[in-house]
Amino acid sequence: MVVDDSVDFSTVLSSTVLDETDTAAGEVVLTTIVVIGAADDIDVVSTAAGGVDVVSEAIGGVDVVPASVGGVDVVSEANGGVDVVSAAVGGVDVVSASVGGVDVVSEAIGGVDVVSEETGGVDVVSEATGGFDVVSEETGDFDVVSEVTGGFDVVSEAIGGVDVVPASVGGVDVVSASVGGFEVVSEAIGGVDVVSEETGGVDVVSEATGGFDVVSEAIGDVDVVSASVDGVGVVSEVTGGVDVVSEVTGGFDVVSEETGGVDVVPASVCGVDVVSEANGGVDVVSEVTGGFDVVSEETGGVDVVSEETGGVDVVSEATDGIDVVSEAIGGVDVVSEETGGVDVVSSSVDGVGVFSEETGGVDVVSETIGDVDVASEA
């Protein structure tokens, strides 16, 4: 770099025109130099027409301050590491002030804007017009607060874990306040709205206009109470396990009362209706008009009794394993009697008919009209 030696860097504060034209190898001819003051260190002010303009003041490391028109403009003041402050018109603009690590403050017009203040970890505060906007204040973990116009809006305050509170217009809006785990409170206009209050596990309370609405209060496990208009409505009260009570007009309706395991009792109009009373395992009783109808009485395993009009009808009585008896009109009909393994007897009209008698392994005999016929004795 060629600099006019006649310029007094300690006094000149304006631009000085240089007339040097030496273009020897390794030298750069400057047309303009802006002097900000020269002290005991190495201070350089450079303005290039279309390259890289840098103004650097280094105390102990590498400090750079540039002003660029269309490239990368960086202004850096470093105390012991690398500190950068950048203002770019169309690229990446970053303003960073670091104490001991990497602190960055960025304002971008159309890219990723981040403003970070760090104490010991990674803290980020960002405001973006069309991308990801995040505002984070961290105490020990990762805390994020974000407001975005059309994407993900999240506001998070974490005490010991991960707490998130967002407010979104048309995407995913979540408001979370967590004590020891994950707590989320969300109100969405057309997506997934969840409101959660947690004591020790995962509790969720949600009201949605057209999606999933869930209201959950948990004592020690996972308790959910939901009332939905056209989606999935669930109301759950649990004592020690998972208890759910749901009423829905056109989807899944489930009512569950649990003593020690998983007990479910639902009443549905056109979906899946299940009524379950469990003593120690999984007991289900279901009556449905056009979908899956199942009536189950269990003693120790899984017992199911189902009568269906057009879908899959199964009647099962199990003593210690899985026993199924099914009569289907046009689908897959299976009749199974089991002794110790898996025994199946099936006759189908136009689908796949299978007849199986098993002693210890898997034995299958199949008769079909136009598909695949298989006779197997194992």
C-alpha positions as CSV (number, residue, x, y, z in Angstrom):
1,M,0.0,0.0,0.0
2,V,1.4,3.4,-1.0
3,V,0.6,6.3,1.4
4,D,1.6,9.9,1.0
5,D,4.3,10.4,3.6
6,S,3.7,14.1,3.7
7,V,0.3,13.6,5.3
8,D,0.3,14.1,9.1
9,F,-2.0,11.3,10.3
10,S,-2.3,12.9,13.8
11,T,-3.7,16.2,12.5
12,V,-5.4,15.6,9.2
13,L,-9.1,14.7,9.6
14,S,-10.2,15.1,6.0
15,S,-9.7,13.3,2.7
16,T,-6.2,13.7,1.1
17,V,-5.7,13.0,-2.6
18,L,-2.7,10.8,-3.3
19,D,-0.8,11.2,-6.5
20,E,1.3,8.1,-6.2
21,T,1.1,5.9,-9.3
22,D,3.6,3.2,-8.3
23,T,2.0,-0.2,-9.1
24,A,4.9,-2.4,-8.2
25,A,4.1,-6.0,-7.1
26,G,2.6,-6.1,-3.7
27,E,1.6,-2.4,-3.6
28,V,-1.8,-0.9,-3.8
29,V,-2.5,2.5,-5.2
30,L,-5.1,4.5,-3.2
31,T,-7.0,7.3,-4.8
32,T,-8.4,8.6,-1.5
33,I,-7.4,8.1,2.1
34,V,-9.5,9.1,5.1
35,V,-7.4,9.7,8.2
36,I,-9.0,8.9,11.6
37,G,-5.8,9.4,13.5
38,A,-2.6,7.5,14.0
39,A,-1.2,6.7,17.4
40,D,1.4,4.2,18.5
41,D,-0.2,1.2,16.8
42,I,-0.9,0.6,13.1
43,D,-4.0,2.6,12.0
44,V,-5.0,2.4,8.4
45,V,-8.0,3.9,6.6
46,S,-8.7,2.8,3.1
47,T,-11.4,3.5,0.6
48,A,-11.5,1.4,-2.5
49,A,-13.8,2.0,-5.5
50,G,-15.0,-1.6,-5.8
51,G,-12.9,-3.8,-3.6
52,V,-12.5,-4.0,0.2
53,D,-12.3,-0.9,2.3
54,V,-10.9,-1.4,5.8
55,V,-10.2,0.8,8.7
56,S,-8.4,-1.1,11.5
57,E,-7.5,-0.2,15.0
58,A,-5.8,-3.1,16.8
59,I,-5.1,-3.1,20.5
60,G,-3.8,-6.6,20.8
61,G,-5.3,-8.7,18.1
62,V,-6.8,-8.1,14.7
63,D,-9.3,-5.2,14.6
64,V,-10.8,-4.1,11.3
65,V,-13.3,-1.4,10.4
66,P,-14.3,-1.1,6.8
67,A,-16.9,0.8,4.8
68,S,-17.9,-0.9,1.6
69,V,-20.5,0.1,-0.9
70,G,-21.6,-3.2,-2.4
71,G,-19.3,-5.8,-0.8
72,V,-18.7,-6.7,2.8
73,D,-18.4,-3.8,5.3
74,V,-17.0,-4.6,8.7
75,V,-16.2,-2.4,11.7
76,S,-14.3,-4.3,14.4
77,E,-13.0,-3.4,17.7
78,A,-11.3,-6.2,19.5
79,N,-10.1,-6.3,23.1
80,G,-8.6,-9.7,23.1
81,G,-10.3,-11.7,20.4
82,V,-12.2,-11.0,17.2
83,D,-14.9,-8.3,17.4
84,V,-16.7,-7.3,14.2
85,V,-19.3,-4.6,13.5
86,S,-20.7,-4.7,9.9
87,A,-23.3,-2.6,8.1
88,A,-24.1,-4.1,4.7
89,V,-26.7,-2.9,2.2
90,G,-27.6,-6.1,0.6
91,G,-25.5,-8.8,2.1
92,V,-24.8,-9.8,5.6
93,D,-24.6,-7.0,8.2
94,V,-23.3,-7.9,11.6
95,V,-22.5,-5.8,14.7
96,S,-20.6,-7.7,17.3
97,A,-19.4,-6.8,20.7
98,S,-17.8,-9.7,22.5
99,V,-16.6,-10.0,26.1
100,G,-14.9,-13.4,26.1
101,G,-16.5,-15.4,23.3
102,V,-18.4,-14.5,20.2
103,D,-21.1,-11.8,20.5
104,V,-22.9,-10.7,17.3
105,V,-25.6,-8.1,16.6
106,S,-26.9,-8.2,13.1
107,E,-29.6,-6.3,11.2
108,A,-30.4,-7.7,7.8
109,I,-33.0,-6.3,5.3
110,G,-33.9,-9.6,3.7
111,G,-31.7,-12.3,5.2
112,V,-30.9,-13.4,8.7
113,D,-30.8,-10.7,11.3
114,V,-29.4,-11.6,14.7
115,V,-28.6,-9.6,17.8
116,S,-26.7,-11.4,20.4
117,E,-25.6,-10.6,23.9
118,E,-23.7,-13.4,25.6
119,T,-22.9,-14.0,29.2
120,G,-21.6,-17.5,29.2
121,G,-23.3,-19.4,26.4
122,V,-25.0,-18.4,23.2
123,D,-27.5,-15.6,23.4
124,V,-29.2,-14.3,20.3
125,V,-31.7,-11.5,19.6
126,S,-32.9,-11.3,16.0
127,E,-35.5,-9.3,14.1
128,A,-36.1,-10.4,10.5
129,T,-38.7,-9.1,8.1
130,G,-39.2,-12.2,6.1
131,G,-37.1,-15.0,7.6
132,F,-36.4,-16.2,11.1
133,D,-36.6,-13.6,13.8
134,V,-35.3,-14.7,17.2
135,V,-34.8,-12.8,20.4
136,S,-32.9,-14.7,23.0
137,E,-31.9,-14.0,26.6
138,E,-30.0,-16.8,28.2
139,T,-29.2,-17.5,31.8
140,G,-27.6,-21.0,31.5
141,D,-29.3,-22.9,28.7
142,F,-30.9,-21.7,25.5
143,D,-33.7,-19.1,25.8
144,V,-35.2,-17.7,22.6
145,V,-37.8,-15.0,22.0
146,S,-38.9,-14.5,18.4
147,E,-41.4,-12.5,16.5
148,V,-41.9,-13.1,12.8
149,T,-44.6,-11.9,10.5
150,G,-45.2,-15.0,8.4
151,G,-43.0,-17.8,9.8
152,F,-42.2,-19.0,13.2
153,D,-42.8,-16.6,16.1
154,V,-41.4,-17.8,19.4
155,V,-40.9,-16.1,22.8
156,S,-39.0,-18.2,25.2
157,E,-38.0,-17.7,28.8
158,A,-36.2,-20.6,30.4
159,I,-35.4,-21.1,34.1
160,G,-33.6,-24.4,33.8
161,G,-34.7,-26.1,30.7
162,V,-36.3,-25.0,27.4
163,D,-39.2,-22.6,27.7
164,V,-40.9,-21.1,24.7
165,V,-43.6,-18.5,24.3
166,P,-44.5,-17.4,20.7
167,A,-47.3,-15.4,19.1
168,S,-47.9,-16.1,15.5
169,V,-50.6,-14.9,13.1
170,G,-51.0,-17.8,10.7
171,G,-48.3,-20.4,11.6
172,V,-47.4,-22.0,14.9
173,D,-48.0,-19.9,17.9
174,V,-46.8,-21.2,21.2
175,V,-46.6,-19.7,24.7
176,S,-44.6,-21.8,27.1
177,A,-43.7,-21.4,30.8
178,S,-41.8,-24.3,32.2
179,V,-40.8,-25.1,35.7
180,G,-38.8,-28.2,35.2
181,G,-39.7,-29.6,31.8
182,F,-41.5,-28.6,28.7
183,E,-44.6,-26.3,29.1
184,V,-46.3,-24.8,26.1
185,V,-49.3,-22.4,25.8
186,S,-50.4,-21.8,22.2
187,E,-53.3,-20.0,20.5
188,A,-53.5,-20.5,16.8
189,I,-56.1,-19.2,14.3
190,G,-56.0,-22.1,11.9
191,G,-53.1,-24.4,12.9
192,V,-52.2,-26.1,16.1
193,D,-53.1,-24.3,19.3
194,V,-51.8,-25.6,22.6
195,V,-51.9,-24.3,26.1
196,S,-49.9,-26.2,28.6
197,E,-49.4,-26.0,32.3
198,E,-46.9,-28.4,33.8
199,T,-46.1,-29.4,37.3
200,G,-43.7,-32.3,36.8
201,G,-44.4,-33.9,33.5
202,V,-46.0,-32.8,30.3
203,D,-49.4,-30.9,30.6
204,V,-51.1,-29.3,27.7
205,V,-54.2,-27.2,27.4
206,S,-55.2,-26.2,23.8
207,E,-58.2,-24.6,22.2
208,A,-58.2,-24.6,18.3
209,T,-60.8,-23.3,16.0
210,G,-60.2,-25.8,13.2
211,G,-57.3,-28.0,14.1
212,F,-56.3,-29.9,17.2
213,D,-57.8,-28.6,20.5
214,V,-56.3,-30.1,23.7
215,V,-56.7,-29.2,27.3
216,S,-54.5,-31.1,29.6
217,E,-53.9,-31.1,33.4
218,A,-51.4,-33.6,34.6
219,I,-50.8,-34.6,38.2
220,G,-47.8,-36.8,37.7
221,D,-48.0,-38.3,34.2
222,V,-49.7,-37.1,31.1
223,D,-53.3,-35.9,31.5
224,V,-55.2,-34.3,28.7
225,V,-58.6,-32.7,28.5
226,S,-59.8,-31.6,25.0
227,A,-63.0,-30.3,23.5
228,S,-62.9,-30.0,19.7
229,V,-65.5,-28.9,17.2
230,D,-64.5,-30.8,14.1
231,G,-61.1,-32.2,14.8
232,V,-59.9,-34.4,17.7
233,G,-61.5,-33.6,21.1
234,V,-60.1,-35.3,24.1
235,V,-60.8,-35.0,27.8
236,S,-58.5,-36.9,30.1
237,E,-58.3,-37.3,33.9
238,V,-55.5,-39.6,35.0
239,T,-54.7,-40.9,38.5
240,G,-51.5,-42.8,37.8
241,G,-51.3,-43.5,34.1
242,V,-53.0,-42.2,31.0
243,D,-56.7,-41.4,31.2
244,V,-58.5,-39.7,28.4
245,V,-62.1,-38.6,27.8
246,S,-62.9,-37.2,24.4
247,E,-66.1,-36.1,22.6
248,V,-65.9,-35.2,18.9
249,T,-68.6,-34.6,16.4
250,G,-66.9,-36.1,13.3
251,G,-63.6,-37.5,14.3
252,F,-62.3,-39.6,17.2
253,D,-64.4,-39.6,20.4
254,V,-62.9,-41.3,23.4
255,V,-63.9,-41.4,27.0
256,S,-61.4,-43.1,29.3
257,E,-61.4,-43.9,33.0
258,E,-58.3,-45.6,34.3
259,T,-57.5,-47.4,37.5
260,G,-54.0,-48.7,36.9
261,G,-53.5,-49.2,33.2
262,V,-55.1,-47.8,30.1
263,D,-58.9,-47.7,30.1
264,V,-60.9,-46.0,27.3
265,V,-64.6,-45.4,26.7
266,P,-65.6,-43.5,23.6
267,A,-68.9,-42.7,21.7
268,S,-68.5,-41.7,18.1
269,V,-71.0,-41.0,15.4
270,C,-69.2,-41.9,12.2
271,G,-65.6,-42.5,13.2
272,V,-64.1,-44.8,15.8
273,D,-66.2,-45.5,18.9
274,V,-64.6,-47.4,21.7
275,V,-65.8,-48.2,25.2
276,S,-63.2,-49.8,27.4
277,E,-63.2,-50.9,31.0
278,A,-59.8,-52.3,32.2
279,N,-59.2,-54.2,35.4
280,G,-55.4,-54.6,34.9
281,G,-54.6,-54.4,31.3
282,V,-56.3,-53.1,28.1
283,D,-60.0,-53.6,27.9
284,V,-62.0,-52.0,25.0
285,V,-65.7,-52.0,24.0
286,S,-66.5,-50.3,20.8
287,E,-69.6,-49.8,18.6
288,V,-69.3,-48.0,15.3
289,T,-71.8,-47.6,12.5
290,G,-69.5,-47.5,9.4
291,G,-65.9,-47.8,10.6
292,F,-64.3,-50.0,13.1
293,D,-66.5,-51.6,15.7
294,V,-64.8,-53.4,18.5
295,V,-66.1,-54.9,21.8
296,S,-63.5,-56.3,24.0
297,E,-63.5,-58.0,27.4
298,E,-60.2,-58.8,28.8
299,T,-59.1,-61.1,31.6
300,G,-55.3,-60.9,31.4
301,G,-54.3,-60.3,27.8
302,V,-56.0,-58.6,24.8
303,D,-59.5,-59.7,24.0
304,V,-61.6,-58.1,21.2
305,V,-65.1,-58.7,20.0
306,S,-66.1,-56.7,16.8
307,E,-69.1,-56.6,14.5
308,E,-68.7,-54.7,11.4
309,T,-71.0,-54.0,8.4
310,G,-68.6,-53.2,5.6
311,G,-65.1,-53.0,6.9
312,V,-63.1,-55.3,9.2
313,D,-65.2,-57.4,11.6
314,V,-63.4,-59.3,14.3
315,V,-64.6,-61.3,17.2
316,S,-61.8,-62.4,19.5
317,E,-61.7,-64.4,22.7
318,A,-58.3,-64.9,24.2
319,T,-57.3,-67.0,27.2
320,D,-53.6,-66.2,27.3
321,G,-52.6,-65.0,23.9
322,I,-54.3,-63.5,20.9
323,D,-57.5,-65.2,19.7
324,V,-59.6,-63.6,16.9
325,V,-62.8,-64.7,15.2
326,S,-63.8,-62.5,12.3
327,E,-66.6,-62.5,9.7
328,A,-66.2,-60.0,6.9
329,I,-68.6,-59.4,4.0
330,G,-66.3,-58.0,1.4
331,G,-62.9,-57.5,2.9
332,V,-60.7,-59.8,4.9
333,D,-62.5,-62.4,7.0
334,V,-60.4,-64.2,9.6
335,V,-61.5,-66.8,12.2
336,S,-58.7,-67.7,14.6
337,E,-58.6,-70.2,17.4
338,E,-55.3,-70.3,19.2
339,T,-53.8,-72.7,21.7
340,G,-50.4,-71.3,22.4
341,G,-49.2,-69.5,19.3
342,V,-50.9,-67.8,16.4
343,D,-53.8,-69.8,14.8
344,V,-55.9,-68.3,12.1
345,V,-58.9,-69.6,10.0
346,S,-60.1,-67.3,7.2
347,S,-62.5,-67.5,4.4
348,S,-62.7,-64.6,1.9
349,V,-65.1,-64.0,-1.0
350,D,-63.1,-61.8,-3.3
351,G,-60.0,-60.9,-1.4
352,V,-57.5,-63.2,0.3
353,G,-58.8,-66.3,2.0
354,V,-56.5,-68.0,4.5
355,F,-57.0,-71.1,6.5
356,S,-54.4,-71.9,9.2
357,E,-54.1,-74.5,11.8
358,E,-51.1,-74.2,14.0
359,T,-49.6,-76.6,16.5
360,G,-46.4,-74.8,17.4
361,G,-45.4,-72.5,14.5
362,V,-47.2,-70.8,11.7
363,D,-49.5,-73.0,9.5
364,V,-51.5,-71.4,6.7
365,V,-53.9,-72.8,4.1
366,S,-55.3,-70.2,1.6
367,E,-58.1,-70.5,-1.0
368,T,-58.7,-67.6,-3.3
369,I,-60.8,-67.3,-6.5
370,G,-58.7,-65.1,-8.7
371,D,-55.7,-64.0,-6.8
372,V,-53.0,-66.1,-5.0
373,D,-53.8,-69.6,-3.7
374,V,-51.5,-71.0,-1.1
375,A,-51.8,-74.2,0.9
376,S,-49.4,-74.5,3.8
377,E,-48.9,-77.0,6.5
378,A,-46.1,-76.2,8.9
